[in-house]
């Protein structure tokens, strides 16, 4: 996912993230919450035992209806994540959406879920929803497709299952230490637990939020469908209209020039809604990056003869030239941020895990009775072994990766997953992009020139970090609600399996209908991973003429941004290098529409801050989901040559 929204995001869901780097802090309306000390907030009949909620012994938990609801909602989110991920590199989590919709749907039917059933719904939903990112469908896989490696649906499904399960198995021995002993905050997991309890305390409020989400989705979906048949709804041709109305005027000329450099009006509900979620820092960074890239560097490269092809050509045009400083900016900030967080590495790798407790017991200390809710070691160890073998086999057959290289990637991923989980617990930021780049650098040395190996080894790391962080957030939610880790573990596995059946066919619908890397699906995350692999394989020869100096400057700027973000007094004013870099890769109009969403959010915030707090997340999520789902319909219509 990569990779970063921002700690000052307006109100994002669990795991909202840029595919290039990682998730942000969760919804501000919940992120500061810890276990409540106010008995008035506990549910009737609950007892206080250091947690927010202690269920009754006979409370329902792992039920079929809870699993189905979570898988369906999470699968829908996963599909929309492919759509928005291939547009701008972002993916969004499904935890809170799954909890809210699952609760609301069954309440409307008069069959309310229990607290623990709702927790199972959000656990299965988060597992399914994360599959667009964990399976590599917005980064590594489209990068491979752009390099000419076609992957069949069966091969992709097997690959997705094997690498996504690895992250879940990695996390099991870490749970006891990080959740129960150190009690790391895991803000998204805490936020989800508080959301679940808030719904049970105020069922009418949950129903209102679900209604807003659904209506926003319906409106966005209908608008997207209309745009398929009437393109001016999505892309109003202002330059053409101005030229027809005012031929030869300065206004018409300026609009024509701006449109040529991708500064034109785009009205996409999903990206407009994303502007509500990702926060001022990221939105403003996107606009800054768009101006620097498309209004300054791209015209400069063309005027100096460094990129003489068509403006939007990756091969020899300005777009292909500015790609490289954009990638350099993203990679340098991600790696330097990771390096400056070395203390997290030390803490992650030096603290004992649950395995230490097992070893002490084996050495003669009294053994406690087996906990029926704990995840048996045989489950995760056996699953890890089976998943590793499957990954090595699929990697060898599909991507021609030597089995031992896959094994090294799995071992490296296990270590980096520990770091990812601790980072998520301490900051709510999972540095997926940085982890992937570390693996790419390692395999640049281990397998020089082998681009497929480089990409897919990094995909293993990204999947491990993504699902490990996601699963630990869910386990934190379950801990605060008194849930069974064993049942959550099973729900996560079911959710992942269901997610694969959603995302694989939808991925092929989009990639069949649209060119990956084109204006419709610019796939910035895939572009960055592909560029990194090519640079490691070919060296400076991969760069277009005179781009090396732009790359060097951008890399230094990325390091400087990472350093400045560590100065607390100015941190909130420092732009996001990742967002700026993405703006170099996507056409400027995508950055513009998210900025318009931010402006709308600012106006709304000023006029009615209470409603912003209540409905910001669900409104934005509905806009994203509505267009994303209708995007599948539109892609199918495109394949069938209907409209468009």
N, C-alpha and C positions, 0 to 999 in steps of 0.2 A: 503495500500500500504505500505509495509512497509518499507522501511522507510528510507531513507535518501540516496540520492546520496550525492553530496557534493557541497558546495559553489564554489569549484574550478573546477567543472566539465567542460570538454572541450567545449561542446556546446550542451547541452541537450535540449529537447523539454519541453514545458510546462508540468508540473506535472510528469516529470520522477521521479520515486520513487522506493524505496525498499518497498516491501509490509510490511516489519517489522518496518518501521519507518516513512518515509515521503519524500516528494519531495525535490529536490535541487533547487538551484538558476537556473534560466532559461539560455538559450543560451547566452554565453558571448558576442556574437556579437550584442545582443540586450539588455542585462540585465541592462545596465547603462543608457538606453534611457528614458527620460521623454518627456512630450509634447514639441515639437520642437518650438523654438523661431525664427527660420529662415524662413521667408516667402517663400523662394525658395523651401522649402520642402512641402509646402501646395499644395494640388491638385488645378488645374485650376478651378476657380469658387467658391472655398471654401472661407469662411470668418473666421477670427480669433476671438474666443469668449472664450478664456481661455482653449480651447481644441485644439487637433491637426487637427481636421477636423469637419466642420459643413456641413451637407448634405443639398441639396436643398429640398424644401417641398414635391416635387413629386417623390423623389428618391425611387426606389423599395427596399423592405426590407424583410418582411416575405413572401417569395414566395415558391411555391411547389418545384421548381427546387433547390433552396438553401437548403431546408429541406432534400430533397432526397439525394443530394450530401453529406451533412453532416452526415446523418444517415448511408449511405453506407460506406463512408471512416471511420467514427468512429466505425462502426460495425466491419470492417476489423481489425482496431487497437485493438479493444476489444478481438477479437479472437486470435490475436498474443500475446496479453497480458496474456491470459490464458496459452498459450504455454510457454512463457518465464517466467511467474510468477511461474508456477509449477516446472520449472527448477531451478531458482535462487532467486525467491522472488521479482523480479523487475516488475514494470509495468510502461508503458510510456504513456504520454498524447497524445491526438489527435488534439489539437487546431491548431497548426501550420501546421501539415500534412493536416488537413481538409481544411484549408484556401488555402494552396499552390496547392493541387490537384484540389480542386473545381474551383479555378481561372483558372488553366492551362487547365483543361478539357473543360470548356465552352469557353475559349479563342480559343482553337484549333478548336472548332466547329463554331467559328465566332459569338458566342452569349455570350459575356463577362458579368459576374456578376457585379452588382454595388458594391460599397464599403460596403454598409449596408447589401446587400445580402451575401457577403463574410463573414461578421461578423455573420450572422445567420448560415452560413455553419459551421464556426468554433465552434459556440455555440452548435449546435446540435451534431456536431462531438465530442466535448469534453464530452458531456453528455453520448453519446453512448460508447465512448472509455473507459470511467472510470468504466463501469459496471463490468468488470472482478474483479476489486478491491472492488467496492462498494457493489456488491452482495456477497462478501466473498468467491469468487471462487478460490482464491489462498491461503486462510488462514483458516477461520472458517469452511467453508463447507467441504473441503477435510479433515480437522481435525476430523470433525464429522464422515465422511466416514471411516476414519482409526479406529475410536472407535466403528464401527459396526452399525452406524445409517444410513440406506439407505433412501435417499430422492428422491421422484419421480420428474420427470421434471415439472409436473403441480405445485406441492408444491413449488419447488425451484423457478419457475417463479413468483408465487404469493408473495413469501417471498422477492425476489429480488426487485420487483416493490415497495412493501410497504416500505422497509427500505431505498431504494435509493431515493425515493421521499421525505422522511422526511428531508434529508439534504438540499434540495432545498427550502422547506418551512421554515426551520430554518433561512435561510439567508436573506429572504426578509426584515424583520424589521431592519436588520443591515446595509443594503446597504446605506441608506441616510447618516448615521453617519460616516461610515468608508470610503466610496468612495467620497461623496460630501463635508462633513464637514471637516473631518480630512485629506482627500486626501492621504490615505496610498498608498504606491507605487505599491503593488501587481506586482512585477517585471515580472512575467509570463504574466499577463494580459497586461501590458505595452508593453512587447516584441511582443505579438501577434498583438496589434494595429499597432505598427511600421512596423511589417512584412507585414500586409495588405496594408498599404500605400506605402511601398517600392515596392510591386508588381505592384501597379497601376502606380507608377512612372517609373518602369523599367519592363515592361511586358516580354521582351525577357529574362531577368535574371530569372524571375519566371518560364518560360518555360524550361530554362536550368536546373534548380534545379529539376523540376518535371521529366525531362528526366533521370537525374542521379538516382533519387529515383526509377523510374520504372525499369530501366536496372539493378540496383543493386538487386532489388527484383526478377527479372526474373532469374538472374544468381544464386542467393542464393537458389531460389526455385528449379531450375534444379539440383543444387548440392545436395540439400536435398533429392530430388527424387532418384537421382543416389545412394545416400548413403543407401537408404532403400533396394535397390537390391544388392549393393556391400558395405558391412559394412566397409571394409578397407578404403573407402573414408573418412568416419567420424572417425573411430577408427583404424588407422594404427597399426597393431600388431608388434611394433618395437621389443619387447622382443622375440617374436616367430621368427621373421626374423633373429635377431642377434643370437639366439640359433642355428638355422638351418645353418647359414653361419659360425658362430664361436663357435661351440660346446665346452662347458667347459671353455670359455674365461671369464675374469673378467668383460668385457663389457656386455656380455650376462647375466651373473649372476646379475650384478647391475641393469640392465633394468628389469629383472624378479622380483627382490625384490621391486623395485620402483613401478612397475605395480600392484603388490599385494596390496600395500598401496595407490593405485589410482593415483600415479604419472605417468601418461601415456599420450600419445599424443591424443588430441581430436580436430577435425577440424569442429566446428560448426559455420556457418556464423553468426547466430544471436548473439551468445555470443562474437564472435570476433568483431562484430559491436558494441555491448554494451561497449566494451573496449574503443571505440572511444568517447563514450558519457560520461561515468561516472567519468572520471578524474583520475589523478595520485594518489591522496590521497586514493580513494576508491579501485582502482586496486591494488596498493601496499599493502593496508591493507588486501585485499583478499589473496594475496600471503603470507603475514606474517602470517595470520591466518591458511592458509593451511599448512605451514611449522610447526608451533607450534602444530597444531592439529594432522596432519597425519604423520609427520616425527618424532615427539617427544612424545606427550602425548599418542597417540594410541598405538605405540609400547611399551611404558612404562607400560601402563595398561595391555597389554597382557603378557609381561615378568614378571610382578609382580603377575600374577594370579588373577587380579581384573576383567578381561574380557577374559574368556577362550574360548569363542565360535569363530565362523568364523569371519574374519575381518569385513565384511560388515553386520553383524547381529546386529539388534537393540535390540534383546531380551537379548543376553548374550555376544556379541562381542565388540571389541574396538569401533566400530561405535556408538553403543548404549551408551557407556561410555562417549565418548567425546561430545556427544549431549548435555549433561547437563551443562558443563562449557561454551559451546557455547551459550546456551540459557541464562544462568546467565549473561554472558557478555553483550548480547544484551539488556536484560531487565533492568539491572542495569544502563547501559548508558542511555537508553531511559527515565527511570523514574527520574534519577538524573538530566538529562538535563531539563526535564519538571519542576522539583522542583527548579532548579537554575533560571528558567525563571518565577519566581513567580510574577515579576512585570507585565509581560504580562497578567497573570490571573487577577491581580488587575485592570489594565487598561481595560481589556475586560469586567469585571463585574461591573465596576464603572462608565463607560462612558454612557451617554444617548443614546438611540436608536431612530429610527423613531417614535416609539410608544410614546415617550415623547412629540414629536411635536403634535401628535394626541390628547394627554391628555390636552395640553395647549389650543388647539383650543376648546376643549369641555368645558374648564373652562371659556370661554368667550372671548378669544382673537379672533380677526378677522380671518375668514377662507379664505384661498386662493381658487381661482377657482380650481375645480378638474383637475388634469393633465391627459389628455387622454393617456399619455405614462406610467404613474405610474402603479405599480401592485396593484390592489385593495386589501384591507385588507381581504375582504370576500373570495378572491381566496386562499390566503395562509393559513388563519385561517381554512377555510373549508377543504382545502387539508390536513392540519396538523391533523385535527380531524379525517378525513376519513383514512388517512395513519396510525394513531395511533391505531384506532380500527382494521384495517386490520392486522397490526403487532401483536396485542394482540391475535387476533383470530388464525392467522397462527402459531404464536409461541405456542399457547396452543394445537392446533391440531397436528402439525408436530413434535414439540420438547418437548411437555408436560411441557411447562413453565407456571406457574401460571400467570393469566392475570395481577395481580398487580405487579408482578416482571417485566413483559414487560413494564408496565407503568412507573415504577421507572427507568428502563433502558432508556426509551424515554426522561424522564425528565432530567436525568443525561446527556444524549447525547445532549440535547438542550443547556445545560450550557457549556459542553466541546466543542460544535461546535462554540460557541462564541470565546472561546480561540483559537481554531484551525484557525478560520477566521482571527483573529487579528495577530496571529503568521505568517500566510501566507502573510498577507498584509505588515508586517514589515520586514520579513526575507525571504519570498518565501519558507519557510519550514513548512509543515503541519505535526505536530507530531502525526500522526495517530496511530503508534505503541504504543507510550506512553499513548495516550488516551485509547486504547484498554486494556492496562495493568492496568490502573487505575480502569476500570470497572471490570476486572477480580478479582482484589484485593477486591473491594467492594462486589462482589457476592461470593467471597470466604468466606466472613463473613456472608452475608445474606442467602446464600444457600450452606452451607458446604456439600461437598460430591456430589453435583449435577453438574456433569461435563458438561452436555448438556446446562443447564441453564447458567453456567459460560461462555461457549464459545459463545453462541448465543446472550447473553446480550452484550458481548464485540463486537460482530459483528454489533449490532445496533449502538453502539458508533462509530465504525470504519467507517461504511457507512455514518453516519451523518456528521462526520468530513471530510470524503473524498469528498462527494458531495457538502457540504457547501463551502469548500475551492475552489473547482473546479468552482462552480457557481459564487462565488464572483470574481474570476479571469476573468471570462467571462463578468461579469457586469462592471468590470474596463475597459476591452477592449471596451465594448459598450459605456461607458461614454466618453472615449477619442475619439470615432468615432461619437458621437452624436446620438447613436442608442436609440431605444425605449426599456426600461427595460421590459415593458409588453410583447413585442414581443420576447425578449430574453428568458424570463421566459417560454413562450409557446414553444419556440424552444428547450429549455433544457428538458422540460417534454417529448416532442416528441422524442428527442434523447435518453433519458433514456428508454422509452418504446421500441424503435427500438433496442437498445442495448441488452435488455433482450432476444429478439427473436434470436439474434446472439449468445450470450454467453451460454445460457442454453444448446442447442443441442451440441455445440462444446465442452463444458465441459464434457458432457456424452460420446462423442466420445473419448476424451483423457483418461478419467478414465476407460472406457471399454477396451481400447486397451493396457493400461499400468498400472502397479502397482504404486499407489501413495505412495511415500516414497522409491521407488526403484531407481536404477541408472538412468533410463530414465527420471523419474519425481520425484526427491528427495523432492520437496515441502518443502523447508526450513521454509517458513512462517507458514505453517500448522503444521509442527513439533514443532515449537516454541510455538504456541498457545496451541497445544495439551499437550505439556510438562508442560506448566504453569498451565493449568487446572488440570492435574493429580497431580501435586505437591500440589496445594491448596486443593485438595480433599483427598489425601492420606498422605500428610506430607512427612517426610524424607523417609518413606518406599518406595516412588516412585523412589528413587535414587538407582542406582546399587552400589555394594560394593565399599566402600572407595571413592565414588565420591563427598561426602559432602565437603571435603577439597578443591577439585578442584573448586567446585561451589562457595565456600567462596572466594577463591583467585580471581576467574574470576569476581565475583561481585565487589570486591574492585578495581580491575583493571578498570572496567567499570566506577565506580565513579571517579577514578583518571583521566581517559581520559576526562570525562565530565568537570572536574575542569580545566585541562590543556588547553582545548579548549577555555576557557574563558580568557586565557592570550594571548592577541593579538599578541605579538611579536613572539610567537612560535606556534600559533594555526594551521597554515598551515602545520606544520611538525608533528602534533599529528595524529596518525592513527585513523581510524573510528572503534569504538568498534562494531558497528552494522555489518560492512563488515567483520571484523575479526570473529565475532560470526557466521555469515552465512557460512564462510569457514570451520567451525567445522562441519557443517551439510551436506553440499554438497561435493561430491567427489572432490579430489584435482584437477582433470583435468579440471573441470569447472572454477576454479579460474585461472588456467594456461592459458586457451584460452583467457580469458579476458585480462590477462596480455600481451599476444602476441598482442592483438588488440591495447593495449596502446603503445607497442613498435612500431608497425606499424604507429600509429598516431604520435609519436615522430619523426620518420624518415620523414614522410610526412610533418610535421610542419617545420622541419629544411630545407627541400628542396623547399617547395612551400607554405609558410604561407598564401598567398593570396587565393589559392585554398582551403586550409583547412577552412578558414573563410567562404568561399562561399558554400562549398559542404559537410563539415564534417557531419552536422546534417542529411541532406537528404540521403547521402550515407549510414550512419549507420542505419537510419530508414528503408531504402530499404532492407538492409541485414537482419534486424530483422523481418520485415514484410514478406519478401520472404520465409524465412525458416519457420516462424510461420504459414503461410497459407499452405505451402506444408506439414507442420506437420499434418494438419487436413487430407490431402489426405493420407499421410503415415499411420496415425492411422486407417483410414478406410480400407486401404489395409491390415493392421495387423489383424483387426477384421475379414476380409474376407480370411485370411490366404494366401495372395498373396505376394510373396517375403518376404524379411525381415528375 
